[in-house]
Amino acid sequence: MFWPLTLLGALAGWSVASIPGALLGGLLGQAADRRLRLRGWAELRERLGGAPAPGDEMLLFILLGRLAKCDGRVLQVHIAQTRAEMQRLGLDADAQRRAIEAFARGKTGRDSLRAPLRRQQGHGEALLRACWRMAWVDGRVSQAERELLLLWGTWLGVSSATQEALSAACAPRAGPLPSTRGGSYQAALRLLGVTADSEPAQIKHAYRRLLSRHHPDKLAGSGASVEQLREATERTRELRQAYGLIRQRHGFR
């Protein structure tokens, strides 16, 4: 464990009174480190109000990367869900590149997220809703994922009751999704309102338009019930699976 104020105190003391000053400054700095519970330069920077290591702009994708790696292995569904969030936000090519970098950074688990999350308390539910979607994307939420989300909720000022409601709204229903049951290519085309002869640009446009129209974030803050949010979540999940099936069949990114 590294004590930043201990080092600063020792250096300041040395500059004033050589070895005796360094000893006294180090002792005073160590007392301050323990009192403030500082364990490194990053925490000191956060306490002083400086910019923490993770940038707020791409904080969501750092969180998604941390969740995807939480149980040890990043699955293809995690990557697909991250792409869906980028499409939901309408990120341009440069922003998508930075989002991918933030996702990879989140997987390392090296960043302290307490300070940046506390700065986002006014947007806590929106951030957590996206995180619960990621946690549920493989059909289950592990204990490690749940503990991480509850911790983030504490830093964001979101109650445990709200967390449970967000989790319930994002949880998949039992059984296969109707649009892709049996991997039906024709059902996927019907869901997106396109044909087998549609150009990739037309398919992408139809998908993004429907995703924007039915996304559960559209209902956030409107007094929607958990069931309505669940319906919207299921609809967007169907759209993503249908689009993935069509994209695979047509061979475009």
LOSELUM-428772 format. One record per residue (C-alpha): residue number from 0; chain; x, y, z. Coordinates in steps of 0.5 Angstrom, whole numbers, plus 500, padded with zeros to 3 digits. Layout:
BEGIN
NUM, A, X, Y, Z
...
***
This chain:
BEGIN
0, A, 500, 500, 500
1, A, 503, 507, 498
2, A, 502, 513, 503
3, A, 502, 519, 498
4, A, 502, 524, 504
5, A, 507, 521, 508
6, A, 512, 522, 502
7, A, 510, 529, 501
8, A, 511, 530, 508
9, A, 518, 527, 508
10, A, 520, 531, 502
11, A, 517, 538, 505
12, A, 520, 536, 512
13, A, 527, 535, 508
14, A, 527, 541, 505
15, A, 526, 545, 511
16, A, 530, 541, 516
17, A, 534, 536, 513
18, A, 533, 529, 516
19, A, 530, 531, 523
20, A, 525, 535, 518
21, A, 524, 529, 514
22, A, 522, 524, 520
23, A, 517, 529, 523
24, A, 514, 531, 516
25, A, 513, 523, 514
26, A, 510, 522, 521
27, A, 505, 528, 520
28, A, 504, 525, 513
29, A, 503, 518, 515
30, A, 498, 521, 520
31, A, 494, 524, 515
32, A, 494, 519, 510
33, A, 491, 514, 516
34, A, 486, 519, 518
35, A, 484, 520, 510
36, A, 484, 513, 508
37, A, 489, 515, 502
38, A, 492, 509, 499
39, A, 495, 512, 493
40, A, 496, 518, 488
41, A, 489, 517, 485
42, A, 485, 517, 491
43, A, 489, 524, 493
44, A, 487, 527, 486
45, A, 480, 525, 487
46, A, 480, 528, 494
47, A, 483, 534, 492
48, A, 478, 535, 486
49, A, 482, 533, 480
50, A, 480, 529, 474
51, A, 480, 522, 476
52, A, 483, 517, 471
53, A, 477, 515, 468
54, A, 474, 520, 464
55, A, 466, 522, 465
56, A, 465, 522, 458
57, A, 466, 514, 457
58, A, 465, 512, 464
59, A, 459, 508, 462
60, A, 463, 503, 457
61, A, 468, 503, 463
62, A, 463, 500, 467
63, A, 460, 495, 462
64, A, 467, 493, 461
65, A, 468, 492, 468
66, A, 462, 488, 468
67, A, 463, 484, 462
68, A, 470, 481, 465
69, A, 467, 481, 472
70, A, 466, 473, 472
71, A, 473, 472, 468
72, A, 471, 471, 461
73, A, 468, 476, 456
74, A, 463, 473, 452
75, A, 460, 475, 445
76, A, 454, 477, 448
77, A, 457, 482, 452
78, A, 461, 485, 446
79, A, 454, 485, 442
80, A, 451, 489, 448
81, A, 456, 494, 448
82, A, 455, 495, 440
83, A, 448, 496, 442
84, A, 449, 501, 447
85, A, 454, 505, 442
86, A, 448, 505, 437
87, A, 443, 507, 442
88, A, 447, 513, 444
89, A, 448, 515, 436
90, A, 456, 515, 437
91, A, 460, 517, 431
92, A, 466, 513, 428
93, A, 471, 517, 433
94, A, 466, 516, 439
95, A, 465, 509, 438
96, A, 473, 508, 438
97, A, 474, 511, 444
98, A, 468, 507, 447
99, A, 471, 501, 445
100, A, 478, 503, 448
101, A, 474, 505, 455
102, A, 471, 498, 455
103, A, 478, 495, 454
104, A, 480, 499, 460
105, A, 474, 497, 464
106, A, 476, 490, 463
107, A, 483, 491, 467
108, A, 479, 493, 473
109, A, 485, 498, 475
110, A, 481, 504, 475
111, A, 478, 507, 482
112, A, 470, 509, 480
113, A, 468, 512, 486
114, A, 469, 519, 485
115, A, 467, 519, 477
116, A, 460, 515, 480
117, A, 459, 520, 485
118, A, 460, 526, 480
119, A, 454, 522, 476
120, A, 449, 522, 481
121, A, 444, 526, 477
122, A, 444, 520, 472
123, A, 445, 514, 476
124, A, 439, 511, 474
125, A, 440, 511, 467
126, A, 448, 509, 468
127, A, 445, 503, 472
128, A, 440, 501, 467
129, A, 445, 500, 462
130, A, 449, 496, 467
131, A, 443, 491, 469
132, A, 442, 490, 461
133, A, 449, 488, 461
134, A, 449, 484, 467
135, A, 443, 480, 464
136, A, 445, 479, 457
137, A, 447, 472, 458
138, A, 441, 470, 462
139, A, 443, 471, 469
140, A, 446, 475, 474
141, A, 452, 472, 478
142, A, 453, 474, 485
143, A, 460, 478, 483
144, A, 456, 482, 478
145, A, 450, 484, 483
146, A, 455, 486, 489
147, A, 459, 490, 484
148, A, 452, 494, 481
149, A, 450, 495, 488
150, A, 456, 498, 490
151, A, 456, 503, 484
152, A, 449, 504, 486
153, A, 451, 506, 493
154, A, 456, 511, 490
155, A, 451, 514, 485
156, A, 446, 515, 491
157, A, 441, 510, 488
158, A, 437, 506, 493
159, A, 437, 498, 493
160, A, 429, 498, 492
161, A, 430, 502, 485
162, A, 436, 497, 484
163, A, 431, 491, 484
164, A, 426, 495, 480
165, A, 432, 496, 475
166, A, 434, 489, 475
167, A, 427, 486, 474
168, A, 426, 491, 468
169, A, 432, 488, 465
170, A, 431, 481, 467
171, A, 429, 476, 461
172, A, 423, 472, 461
173, A, 423, 465, 461
174, A, 423, 461, 454
175, A, 426, 463, 447
176, A, 424, 470, 444
177, A, 419, 470, 439
178, A, 422, 473, 434
179, A, 428, 469, 433
180, A, 425, 462, 436
181, A, 429, 457, 432
182, A, 433, 462, 429
183, A, 428, 464, 424
184, A, 431, 469, 418
185, A, 424, 470, 416
186, A, 421, 472, 422
187, A, 427, 477, 423
188, A, 426, 480, 417
189, A, 419, 481, 419
190, A, 421, 484, 425
191, A, 425, 489, 422
192, A, 420, 491, 416
193, A, 425, 489, 411
194, A, 426, 484, 406
195, A, 432, 479, 404
196, A, 433, 484, 398
197, A, 434, 490, 402
198, A, 441, 494, 402
199, A, 445, 494, 408
200, A, 444, 501, 409
201, A, 436, 500, 409
202, A, 437, 494, 414
203, A, 441, 499, 419
204, A, 437, 504, 418
205, A, 430, 500, 420
206, A, 434, 497, 426
207, A, 436, 504, 429
208, A, 429, 507, 428
209, A, 426, 501, 431
210, A, 431, 501, 437
211, A, 430, 508, 438
212, A, 423, 508, 438
213, A, 422, 502, 443
214, A, 428, 503, 447
215, A, 426, 502, 455
216, A, 430, 509, 456
217, A, 425, 512, 452
218, A, 420, 511, 458
219, A, 425, 513, 464
220, A, 422, 518, 468
221, A, 415, 518, 465
222, A, 412, 514, 471
223, A, 412, 507, 467
224, A, 411, 501, 471
225, A, 416, 495, 471
226, A, 412, 491, 466
227, A, 412, 496, 461
228, A, 420, 497, 462
229, A, 420, 489, 462
230, A, 416, 489, 455
231, A, 421, 495, 452
232, A, 427, 491, 454
233, A, 424, 485, 451
234, A, 423, 488, 445
235, A, 430, 491, 444
236, A, 433, 485, 446
237, A, 428, 481, 440
238, A, 431, 487, 435
239, A, 438, 486, 437
240, A, 437, 478, 436
241, A, 434, 479, 429
242, A, 439, 484, 427
243, A, 445, 480, 429
244, A, 441, 474, 425
245, A, 440, 478, 419
246, A, 447, 481, 419
247, A, 450, 475, 419
248, A, 446, 472, 414
249, A, 448, 478, 409
250, A, 455, 478, 411
251, A, 456, 486, 413
252, A, 458, 489, 420
***
